[in-house]
Each structure stands twice: as structure tokens, then as C-alpha cells.
């Protein structure tokens, strides 16, 4: 017997659940639609990838900017000092602005001892003498420049100033940084795409575990395999397998109880029925005969209930049925021949209606025993609920894409609001005078599900009565 506790902390495979600190822990999975392994992985790792990519780009730009500045500054100082050591102060000429801003050509200015400009390699640049020797960043006419100025005291009062375009330096640093970061930028979308695929595969693997669990029913309860279950999910699957094992034992105990009880009751009920048969001839007419008839009816109902319980327990027991192609026309004739005595007893016209078959008879791939159980229970149910003198027609429908079987009676029908409940065990329509146990339709539906069939019920439109249809699910 399984026990369920309504309070207290539970333990699953040694892992405590609940506790006072359970609500204070950080939850990786948010509530709502984002509560998904795939979405959580993407939500955490994609921003991380983007941050790493942005940080790599920023670091590359900074490192290459530093490298370009140091290298170019060294070149500028060497050029300035070499010109300052010359007597004639020969300076290179710059033919165009393109060479300055695109190719990084230097602009050289020579100032005399009086502070006036003597020579300039690019007269369009008018900067004036710098206040201090060394390197400086200045702006001239809205453009940025890097300038190196020699020390006048070291060169007889003369000053040499070497300029380089700041735009060229920024472009060169960005170009070198872009070349360095390009592999990262190319691999970043690829990594996100791989993450998308891997997270999808992980999600599908978890969903496969759920589908395997959803396929379990009371007839085929088996433990879920653990060979490809992730380590983090293994305790959950092991716990679920333990629950499945307890459920299997509980269903087996229930079937054994029903079967044992039915077997134990069959013998005394049969003995009572035989004694009633012997006593019938000695019963006086009148009230005693009427009471005796009611007693016989109760014993007969108990016998039928025991037979239905035995049939139900056999159907619920796990068994391997041979699936074969069953001839529907032959199966209908077999079932109707077995129930023709009940139809004659109640003066009901039972017959197979419909056009004659043309060509081979339609077949269903299923267990012949289960299909016989479905058809027998539906026809017997129609015979018991149809009033004496009524009609029960069995029709094989072959005009559609798939064949179907219909059992049509002239009984009272079923109220529309009770149609979904008639397949419940022991349910009987209130107000019905027909004798029954309320198990026939439940047995038929269980057998139909094992055959891959579906039973649908609807009330007739032309008159009172019920139409039970069997067709592939």
C-alpha cells in the first residue's frame, strides 16, 4: 500500500526537499514561459558570449592603440632629432593631404631661434611653436594631431616639430584590432548556433524521457531506462521508476484481489442458483412465487457480475496477444451467432444490414480475442437495453477510407450529458430497468484501446436509440 504524506519534508534518494531555506535559494529557472532548459542556457550563455566578444574587441583596440602610439612616437622622435642635428635642416615634402591622413606621412616644421617658422613640409598646417618639448596631442582646425617637439636648448635655440594625423592613428589601430578580433566575431555566431543546437538536443532528450513516462499505463508499466539519462536527472528518474514499481505492484494486487474474489464467489453463487432451480417446483403461487422470482433475478445478476469481473481481470492482466489480420465480416457473424439466443429470448430482431460486399472482406490488424470482446459487449449491451420486440442492426461500413462497424438499436438512448460517463466502471444510466453490471462498455473500451480502435456513442436522429461506432483511432 502506498502512503502519501501531506506535510513534512520529503526525501528522494537521499536528497532532502523543502525546508525553511527552500524559498530563499536562488532559482536558475524563472517562472512562466522562460522556465526551460534551452531558454535558460541561451538566456545565460548568449549574453556572456556577447560580453566576452565586446570585451575582446575593446581590449584589442586598446592594446593596438597603445602599440601604434608607442611605435609611431618612436619614429617621430627619431625623425625630429635627426633633422635637428642637420645644418641645412632638410625636411621631407608632402604632396597631398591623402598621404597625411590615409598613409600617415609626417609633417615637419622648423622654427628659428627667434621663434619664427623657417621651413614647413606642408604649409597648410599652421600650428605654431609648442610651449614644451616632447609629445602632445593637439587639435588644429577641428582635426586631431600628434606632435613631437625637440628641445631648443639642445639644438642652438632651434625647434623641430613633427606632426602625424590622429585620424590615421585611430584608423590604423581600429584596422589592426579588427583583424585580431575578426576570428572571434566570426566564431561568436557559430558558437551561438552550436549552443542553440546542443540545447535543443538536450531539451529533446529530456522530452524523450517524458514521452517514455507518458507511454506507461496500467497494462504496461516498465521502468524507464537509465543508460542515456544525465547525471543530474538520474535521481529523478530513479525515484520515478520506484513509483512505477509500486504502481505495478498495486495494480497486480488489485487484479489478484478481483480475480480471487470472483473465483471464490462463483462457487457459492452457482450452488445457490442450483438450489433455487430445485426449489422452484415446490413454491406455491402468489406472493411467494413473486418473491422467488425476484430472488432468482438477483442471483442471476450476481452471476453476471462475477463473470464480468473475471473477464475484466483477465483483460487487465498483462499478456502478449498475437496481432493478425482479422476478417471483420466473419467476426461479426461469429459474435452474432453467439448472441442470437439472447436476442430470441427477448424477442429482438438481430441482423447484419448493409449492401453485399464487393471484393475481399475488410480486415483490421489486431488481436482476434480483443476484437471479439469489443463486438460482443456492444451487441450484448444493445440487446439488454432495447425493449422486447425492438431491433438491433449491425452494419459494416466500407464506404469511407477506413472500414467501421456500427451497432444500432431502438432502445431509450442515453442523455447527452451522460454519454462521456457510460465508459466508467459500474456506471449505469439512472432510471434504466435493464439488468446489468455497468462493466460491459468499460470492458469494450479497454479491449478497443489495445486494438488501436476507438468507440464513439451517439443518439439516433431519426428515432430513439443509440449508435455505437467502432473505427480505427
C-alpha positions in Angstrom: 0.0 0.0 0.0 1.3 3.4 -0.9 1.3 6.1 1.7 1.1 9.8 0.9 2.1 12.4 3.4 0.5 15.8 3.3 3.1 17.7 5.4 6.8 17.5 6.3 9.9 17.4 4.2 10.3 14.5 1.8 13.5 12.8 0.8 14.2 11.4 -2.7 17.2 9.1 -3.0 19.0 10.8 -0.1 18.3 14.4 -1.4 16.3 16.4 1.1 13.5 18.5 -0.4 11.8 21.5 1.2 13.0 23.1 4.4 12.9 26.7 5.7 15.6 27.9 3.3 13.9 26.5 0.2 12.2 29.8 -0.7 15.5 31.8 -0.2 17.6 29.9 -2.6 18.5 31.4 -6.0 16.5 29.8 -8.8 18.2 29.5 -12.2 14.8 28.7 -13.8 12.4 31.7 -13.9 8.7 31.3 -13.8 6.5 31.3 -16.8 7.5 30.5 -20.4 11.2 31.0 -19.7 11.2 28.0 -17.4 13.0 25.9 -19.9 16.5 24.3 -20.1 17.0 25.6 -23.6 15.8 29.1 -22.9 17.8 29.3 -19.6 21.0 28.2 -21.4 20.5 30.7 -24.1 19.5 33.4 -21.6 22.7 33.0 -19.6 25.3 32.0 -22.2 24.4 34.2 -25.2 24.8 37.5 -23.2 28.0 36.0 -21.8 29.3 35.3 -25.3 28.4 38.9 -26.4 30.1 40.4 -23.3 33.2 38.3 -24.0 33.1 39.4 -27.6 32.7 43.1 -26.7 35.5 42.9 -24.1 37.8 41.2 -26.5 37.1 43.9 -29.1 37.7 46.7 -26.6 40.9 45.1 -25.3 42.2 44.5 -28.8 41.6 48.1 -29.7 43.2 49.4 -26.6 46.3 47.1 -27.0 46.8 48.0 -30.7 46.2 51.7 -30.0 49.0 51.5 -27.4 51.3 49.6 -29.7 50.7 52.1 -32.6 51.2 55.1 -30.4 54.5 53.8 -29.0 55.8 52.7 -32.4 54.8 55.9 -34.2 56.1 58.1 -31.3 59.5 56.4 -31.6 59.6 57.1 -35.3 58.6 60.7 -34.8 61.2 61.3 -32.2 63.9 59.8 -34.3 62.9 61.9 -37.3 62.8 65.1 -35.3 66.1 64.5 -33.7 67.8 63.6 -37.0 66.6 66.7 -38.7 67.6 68.9 -35.7 71.2 67.6 -36.0 71.5 68.7 -39.6 72.9 72.1 -40.5 70.7 72.7 -43.5 67.5 71.2 -41.9 66.3 69.3 -45.0 62.7 68.2 -44.4 60.6 65.7 -46.5 57.9 67.2 -48.7 54.3 66.0 -48.5 52.5 66.3 -51.8 48.8 65.8 -50.7 46.5 65.6 -47.7 45.7 62.0 -48.7 49.3 60.9 -47.8 49.0 62.6 -44.5 45.5 61.3 -43.3 45.4 58.0 -45.2 49.0 56.8 -45.2 50.3 58.6 -42.1 53.0 60.8 -43.7 54.8 63.1 -41.3 54.6 66.9 -41.4 57.8 68.7 -40.2 58.2 72.3 -39.1 61.5 74.1 -38.4 61.4 77.2 -36.1 64.4 79.5 -35.8 66.0 81.0 -32.7 63.6 83.9 -32.9 60.6 81.5 -32.8 59.6 82.2 -36.5 58.7 79.4 -38.9 61.6 78.8 -41.3 60.6 75.6 -43.1 57.4 73.6 -43.4 56.8 70.4 -45.3 53.1 71.1 -45.6 52.3 74.8 -45.4 48.6 74.2 -45.0 49.3 73.1 -41.4 49.8 76.2 -39.2 50.4 75.1 -35.6 52.9 77.5 -34.1 55.7 76.6 -31.7 54.7 74.3 -28.8 55.2 75.5 -25.3 57.1 72.4 -24.1 59.3 69.8 -25.7 58.2 66.3 -26.1 54.9 64.7 -27.2 51.5 66.3 -27.1 48.0 65.8 -28.6 46.5 68.9 -30.1 43.6 69.9 -32.3 44.1 72.2 -35.3 41.0 73.3 -37.4 38.9 70.6 -35.9 41.3 67.7 -36.6 43.4 65.8 -34.0 47.2 65.7 -34.4 50.1 64.0 -32.5 53.1 66.3 -32.3 56.7 65.8 -31.2 58.8 68.9 -30.4 62.6 68.9 -29.9 64.3 70.8 -27.0 65.5 74.2 -28.4 68.3 74.3 -25.7 69.8 71.2 -27.1 70.0 72.4 -30.7 71.2 76.0 -30.5 67.8 77.5 -30.0 66.2 75.9 -33.0 62.9 73.8 -32.6 61.9 70.9 -34.8 58.2 69.8 -34.7 57.0 66.6 -36.2 53.2 66.1 -36.7 51.2 63.0 -37.5 47.4 62.8 -38.2 45.4 61.4 -35.2 42.8 60.2 -37.7 45.4 57.9 -39.3 46.5 56.6 -35.9 42.9 55.8 -34.9 42.2 54.1 -38.3 45.4 52.1 -38.1 44.6 50.9 -34.5 41.0 50.0 -35.5 42.2 48.2 -38.6 44.7 46.1 -36.6 42.2 45.4 -33.8 39.6 44.4 -36.3 42.0 41.9 -37.9 42.7 40.5 -34.5 39.1 40.3 -33.3 37.7 39.1 -36.7 38.1 35.4 -35.8 36.3 36.0 -32.5 33.4 37.8 -34.3 33.2 35.0 -36.8 33.2 32.2 -34.2 30.8 34.0 -31.9 27.6 33.4 -34.1 28.9 29.9 -34.8 29.2 29.3 -31.1 25.7 30.6 -30.5 24.4 28.4 -33.3 26.1 25.4 -31.8 24.7 26.3 -28.4 21.2 26.5 -30.0 21.6 23.1 -31.5 23.1 21.4 -28.4 20.5 23.0 -26.1 17.8 21.8 -28.5 19.2 18.2 -28.4 19.3 18.4 -24.6 15.8 19.6 -24.5 14.6 16.8 -26.8 16.5 14.2 -24.7 14.6 15.4 -21.6 11.3 15.4 -23.6 12.1 11.8 -24.7 12.2 10.8 -21.0 8.8 12.5 -20.5 7.3 10.7 -23.5 8.6 7.3 -22.3 6.9 8.1 -18.9 3.7 9.2 -20.7 3.5 5.8 -22.6 3.1 3.9 -19.3 -0.3 2.6 -18.5 -1.8 0.1 -16.1 -1.2 -2.7 -18.6 2.4 -2.0 -19.5 4.3 -0.5 -16.6 8.0 -0.7 -17.0 10.9 1.2 -15.6 12.5 3.9 -17.7 16.0 3.1 -19.0 18.9 4.9 -17.3 21.6 4.4 -20.0 21.4 7.9 -21.5 19.9 9.8 -18.6 22.1 12.8 -17.5 23.7 12.5 -14.1 21.6 15.5 -12.8 18.3 13.9 -13.9 19.2 10.4 -12.7 17.8 10.8 -9.1 14.5 12.0 -10.5 14.2 9.1 -13.0 15.2 6.6 -10.3 12.6 7.9 -8.0 10.0 7.8 -10.8 11.0 4.2 -11.5 10.5 3.4 -7.9 7.0 4.9 -8.1 6.2 2.9 -11.2 7.3 -0.3 -9.5 5.0 0.4 -6.6 2.1 1.2 -9.0 2.7 -2.0 -10.9 2.6 -4.0 -7.6 -0.6 -2.1 -6.6 -2.3 -2.9 -9.9 -1.2 -6.5 -9.8 -2.6 -6.8 -6.2 -5.8 -5.2 -7.3 -6.2 -7.7 -10.2 -5.4 -10.6 -8.0 -8.0 -9.5 -5.4 -10.7 -9.1 -8.0 -9.9 -12.4 -9.7 -9.6 -14.3 -6.3 -12.9 -12.7 -5.0 -14.7 -13.5 -8.2 -13.5 -17.1 -8.2 -14.4 -17.5 -4.5 -17.9 -16.1 -5.1 -18.6 -18.1 -8.2 -18.9 -21.5 -6.4 -21.4 -20.4 -3.7 -23.5 -18.3 -6.1 -23.7 -21.3 -8.5 -24.7 -23.5 -5.6 -27.5 -21.0 -4.6 -28.7 -20.9 -8.2 -28.9 -24.7 -8.4 -30.8 -24.8 -5.1 -33.3 -22.2 -6.4 -33.8 -24.2 -9.5 -34.6 -27.3 -7.3 -37.0 -25.3 -5.1 -38.9 -23.6 -7.9 -41.3 -26.5 -8.4 -42.3 -26.6 -4.7 -43.0 -22.8 -4.5 -46.7 -22.0 -4.1 -48.3 -19.5 -6.4 -49.0 -15.9 -5.3 -46.7 -13.7 -3.3 -44.2 -16.4 -2.6 -43.8 -17.1 -6.3 -43.2 -13.3 -6.9 -40.6 -13.1 -4.2 -39.0 -16.2 -5.5 -38.7 -14.6 -9.0 -37.1 -11.5 -7.5 -34.6 -13.7 -5.7 -33.8 -15.6 -8.9 -33.2 -12.3 -10.7 -30.8 -11.1 -8.0 -28.8 -14.3 -8.2 -28.7 -14.1 -12.0 -27.4 -10.6 -11.7 -24.8 -11.6 -9.2 -23.7 -14.4 -11.5 -23.4 -12.0 -14.4 -21.4 -9.5 -12.3 -19.0 -12.3 -11.3 -18.5 -13.3 -14.9 -17.9 -9.7 -15.9 -15.4 -9.2 -13.1 -13.5 -12.3 -14.2 -13.4 -11.1 -17.8 -12.3 -7.6 -16.6 -9.4 -9.1 -14.5 -8.3 -11.3 -17.4 -8.2 -8.3 -19.8 -6.2 -6.1 -17.3 -3.6 -8.8 -16.8 -0.5 -8.2 -19.0 -0.4 -10.7 -21.8 1.2 -10.9 -25.3 -1.6 -11.2 -27.9 -0.8 -12.3 -31.4 -1.7 -9.5 -33.8 -3.2 -10.8 -37.1 -5.4 -9.5 -39.9 -9.0 -10.2 -38.6 -11.8 -10.6 -41.2 -14.5 -8.2 -39.9 -17.3 -9.8 -41.8 -16.6 -13.3 -40.4 -16.0 -11.8 -36.9 -19.4 -10.1 -36.9 -21.1 -13.3 -37.9 -19.4 -15.2 -35.2 -20.4 -12.7 -32.5 -24.0 -12.5 -33.7 -24.3 -16.3 -33.7 -23.1 -16.4 -30.1 -25.7 -13.8 -29.0 -28.7 -15.0 -31.2 -30.1 -16.9 -28.2 -30.3 -13.8 -26.1 -32.0 -11.9 -28.9 -34.6 -14.7 -29.3 -35.2 -14.8 -25.6 -36.0 -11.1 -25.6 -37.8 -11.2 -29.0 -35.4 -8.8 -30.6 -34.7 -8.7 -34.3 -30.9 -9.0 -34.6 -29.4 -8.8 -38.0 -26.5 -7.7 -40.2 -27.6 -5.0 -42.6 -25.9 -3.2 -45.4 -25.0 -3.8 -49.1 -23.3 -7.0 -50.1 -19.5 -6.9 -50.0 -17.8 -6.5 -53.3 -14.3 -7.9 -53.5 -12.2 -9.0 -50.5 -13.6 -8.6 -47.0 -12.2 -5.6 -45.0 -9.7 -6.6 -42.2 -8.2 -5.0 -39.1 -4.7 -5.8 -37.8 -5.4 -6.6 -34.2 -6.0 -9.3 -31.6 -8.9 -11.5 -32.6 -9.7 -12.1 -28.9 -9.9 -8.4 -28.1 -11.9 -7.5 -31.2 -14.4 -10.3 -30.3 -14.7 -8.8 -26.8 -15.4 -5.3 -28.2 -18.1 -6.6 -30.7 -19.7 -9.0 -28.2 -20.0 -6.4 -25.4 -21.5 -3.7 -27.7 -24.1 -6.1 -29.2 -25.0 -7.6 -25.8 -25.3 -4.1 -24.4 -27.7 -3.1 -27.2 -29.7 -6.3 -26.7 -30.1 -5.7 -23.0 -31.2 -2.1 -23.2 -33.5 -2.5 -26.2 -37.1 -3.2 -25.2 -38.7 -6.5 -26.2 -39.8 -6.5 -29.8 -37.1 -4.0 -30.8 -34.5 -4.1 -33.4 -30.7 -4.2 -33.2 -28.9 -3.8 -36.5 -25.2 -4.4 -37.0 -23.6 -2.7 -40.0 -20.2 -3.0 -41.6 -19.4 0.5 -43.1 -17.0 0.3 -46.0 -17.7 3.5 -48.0 -15.0 5.5 -46.2 -11.2 5.5 -46.3 -11.2 3.0 -43.4 -13.9 0.4 -42.5 -16.0 0.8 -39.5 -18.6 -1.2 -37.5 -21.9 0.3 -36.2 -24.3 -1.3 -33.7 -27.7 0.5 -34.0 -30.5 -0.2 -31.5 -34.0 1.0 -30.8 -33.6 1.5 -27.1 -34.1 4.6 -25.0 -30.7 6.1 -25.9 -28.5 7.9 -23.4 -28.9 11.5 -22.2 -26.2 13.7 -23.9 -24.8 14.8 -20.6 -24.2 11.2 -19.6 -22.5 10.0 -22.8 -19.0 10.7 -21.5 -19.6 8.7 -18.3 -21.0 5.5 -19.7 -17.5 4.0 -20.1 -16.8 4.3 -16.4 -16.8 1.1 -14.4 -20.1 0.2 -12.7 -21.8 3.3 -14.1 -25.4 2.7 -15.1 -27.8 5.3 -16.6 -30.2 6.4 -13.8 -33.8 5.2 -14.3 -32.9 2.2 -16.5 -34.7 -1.0 -15.8 -32.3 -3.2 -17.8 -30.3 -5.7 -15.8 -26.5 -5.2 -16.0 -23.4 -4.7 -14.0 -22.1 -1.4 -15.6 -18.9 -3.1 -16.8 -19.7 -4.0 -20.4 -18.8 -0.7 -22.1 -15.7 -0.4 -19.9 -14.5 -3.8 -20.9 -15.2 -3.0 -24.6 -13.3 0.3 -24.4 -10.2 -1.4 -22.8 -10.2 -4.0 -25.5 -10.6 -1.4 -28.2 -7.7 0.6 -27.0 -5.4 -2.4 -27.1 -6.5 -3.0 -30.7 -5.9 0.6 -31.6 -9.6 1.3 -32.1 -12.0 4.0 -30.9 -15.6 3.6 -29.7 -17.9 6.5 -30.1 -21.6 6.7 -29.0 -24.3 9.0 -30.3 -28.1 9.1 -30.1 -30.1 8.4 -33.2 -31.5 11.3 -35.1 -34.5 9.5 -36.8 -35.9 7.9 -33.6 -35.0 6.9 -30.1 -32.0 4.6 -29.9 -28.2 4.6 -29.8 -25.5 4.2 -32.4 -22.2 2.6 -31.2 -19.4 3.0 -33.8 -16.1 1.2 -33.8 -13.3 2.6 -36.1 -9.5 2.9 -36.1 -8.2 5.5 -33.7 
